[in-house]
């Protein structure tokens, strides 16, 4: 298996860049990277809940997008430049716990399109609370400055 093109610290640095405020605001932490995958976590707190006490859908969407973007970076030299072109999420059960986790994997590492999927869960419960699939487009020119 090929090595990941990026480390946990490098993906976290991209999440913390100016212009990517939602990752900072949501306090997304990159937990692991490997070739074709990325684990991301975030703490659940009252500010992320919708009426009824469940985690808001955009929060799950945001964590999944961040984790899949991280996964794209592990397989494509210009993965940091990739932009979401399509994303579908399925909410499967009510998220309950203190830590929301996402495991993202690349299912097609194309030259211009990278297709990923992600599963969301809470704490150490293996029950999947959300499932996503996403396509990232890799532009032919840099759009993000990472220096």
PyMOL commands that set and color helices and strands:
alter all, ss='L'
color gray80, all
select helices_A, chain A and resi 8-15+21-25+46-48+57-73+79-81
alter helices_A, ss='H'
color red, helices_A
select strands_A, chain A and resi 29-34+37-43+83-91+99-109+113-122+130-137
alter strands_A, ss='S'
color yellow, strands_A
deselect
rebuild
show_as cartoon
